Amino acid sequence: MLSADAIVNLQDQRTRAWHRAPEVGDEAAPAESEWLGAVVRQHRANFDLWHIEDEARSPGASDTDVAGVKRRVDSTNQFRNDLAEALDRTLLGWLGARALPNPGAKLHSESPGLMIDRLSILSLKIYHTREEAERTSAPPGHTERNRERLAILEEQRKDLAVCLDDLWGETLAGTRRFKLYRQLKMYNDPSLNPAIYRKSPSIGRPMTPRLGGTH
């Protein structure tokens, strides 16, 4: 079910396609499995997040623009985390039908969904770093510096892909397991984030924990 090579190739293909035509959606192609379709949707969230963040870095961005971007970053980042968690739920459902993961196996510190999320970000970094390495208008030294960065990023991704395949293979063999930890993020929950509820005293009743973000 899970192949790191298939995931990396699909992420790269979609990264190139979306940069050519950003309006193209995240729907899976007919030949892609439902699983790879979920991988595509999670990657699209990272693609969107990358470019939303760039809007705030534009030298011409006003304070109002930056504030609007911040809110979009929060919601998109939460969506991205939700989709990474959904990948793990799908894998655990598939494994559960086969009496896996083995509850007595060694626990892996990171889930496949989080590793796929990291591969997604690396796909975007590699695309943009290659773009800079090939930019003909760049100042002296820029090409060489980015070629060095590109080599490191590609090595990092290759290593991570091997680790993902190893984790999946060991999980199928019953010698390794992973767990789904819901990313109980606080920043979007008005009952948990004091930056929100202190400004709105009426907000304070418990809410269902939401996902995403960094704190």
N, C-alpha and C positions, 0 to 999 in steps of 0.2 A: 504493500500500500504506500509506503513512504520511501521515496528515493531522493537523496540530496541532489544528485545530478539533475533530475527532472525539475526540481524546485528551482535550482540556480538558473538553469536554462530558461525556464518560464519567466522568472523574475527579470532576467536580462532582456528577454524578448519584449516583455510588456514595458519595461523602462524605456527602451528605444521607441516603441510604438507610441507611447503616451507623450514623449517629448516631441515627436513629429506632429501628433494630433492630440492635444490634451483633452479635447472634447470626447474622445473615444471612451466608452464606459469600461467598467471592470467585469463585464459579463464573460463567463468562460466560453471558449470556442466549443462547438459541438463535439469535437473529438476529445476534449478534456474531461476528465472524471469530475465527479462532484467534489472530491477531495481537492483536486488542483484548482477547481473554481474557487474554493474557500481560500486557498493560498493566494490566488490572484486578488481577491477582495481585500485581504489583509495587506498585501503589497501596495494596492492602490491607496489605502489609507496612509501609508508611509510616504508615498509619492506626493499626495496632496499636502501632508503635513510639512514636508521638506520645502515645498514652494510657497506655502502660506507663511512659514517662518521667514523666507527670503523677502516677502513683502515688507516686513517690519524693518529689514536691514537696508532698504532702499534709502539713499541719501535724501530723497525728496519726500519721504513719508512724514506726514504731520503727526502731532500727538494724538489726534482723533483717529488717524489711520492705524497707528500703533495699538491703541486701545481696542479697536475693532479686531485687529489681527490677533491680539492676545486672547480674546474670547473664542475666536475661531480655532486657535491653537489648542485651547483647553478641550473643546468639544471634539476636535479631530483626534487629539491624542487619546482621549478616553475611548473613542470608537476604535482606534488602532489596538488598544489594549484588550478591548472586548473581543475583537476578532482573533487576536493571538490566543486568548483563552478558549475561544470556540474551536480552534484547531486542536487544542489538547483534549477538549471534551469529545470531539469526533474520534480522535485516536483512542482514547480510553474506552469509548463505546465499542469500537471495533475490537479492541483487545479483550474487553469484558466478555464478549460473545465467545471468546476462545480461552476463558479462564485465566487471563493474563491482565495485568502484570502479576508475577509471582510475589505474593506478599512477604515471602521470606528472602527475596533477593536484595542485594545491596541497593541502597537508594541513591539515585543520581541527583545532583544538586540543582540541575536546571532541566526544565521540561522541553520537549521538542517544539512546542509553540513559541517559546521564548527564543529558541535557537533559530527558528525560521524567521522570526521578527528581526533578529540580528543579521541574518543573511539578506533580508530585504533591504535593510539600511546599507549594508555593504554594497549591494547592487547599485544603489543610488550614488554612493561615494565613488565607486569605480567608474561609473558613467561620467560623472562630473570631473573627476580627476583626469580621465583620459581626454575629455574635452579640452581641459586646460593644457595638457601635455601636447596637444595637437594645434593649439591656437597660434596662428602665424603672426599675430600682432603682439604677442607677449614680449616683455622686456628680456634682456639677456639673463640667462640662468633659470628662467621660469620653466622652460621645457624640461631641462635636466632635473630640476627639483621635483617636478610633478611626475616624471617618469620613475623616480625613486619612490615617491609616495605610492604610485600605482602598483609597483612591484610588491610593496609591503601589504597593501590592501588585498591584492590577489592572493598572496600567500596566506594571509589571515583567513580569507574566505575559503580557500582550499582546505585549510586545517579544520575550520569549523564544520565544513561539509562532511569531512571524514568522521569527525566526532559525532555528528548527527546520525550518520549511517551506522556507526558503531553502537550508539545508544539504542537505536531501533533494533539492530540485529541482536544485541544482548537482551533486550526486552523480550523479543520473540523466543529467545533461547531460555528465558526464565532466570537469567543470571543478573539482571539489572532491572530496576523499576524506577518510575518517576511518579510524582504526585502533582495534582492540580491544586495550586494555592490561588484562591481568588485574590486578585489584586485589589485589596480593600483600600482604594484611594480615597482621600478625604477632601481634596481641594474643591470638588464640585458639589459636595454634600453640604447644604446650608445648615444642617443640624450638627455637623462635625467640624466645620472650618470657622474658627473664631473671627477671621477676617470678614465673614459674611454675617454670622449671627449676632456679633456685637453691634453691627450697624442696623440690624433688623431684629429687635428684641422679641417680636412675635414669632420669629422662626426659632424653633428649638425642639420640636417634637421629633422623635427618632424617625429616620427614613431607611429604606433599603439601601445598603452600601452600594455605591457606584464604583465603576472601574475606571482606570486610566490615570495619566499624570505621573508626577514624580514625588509627591509627598502625601 
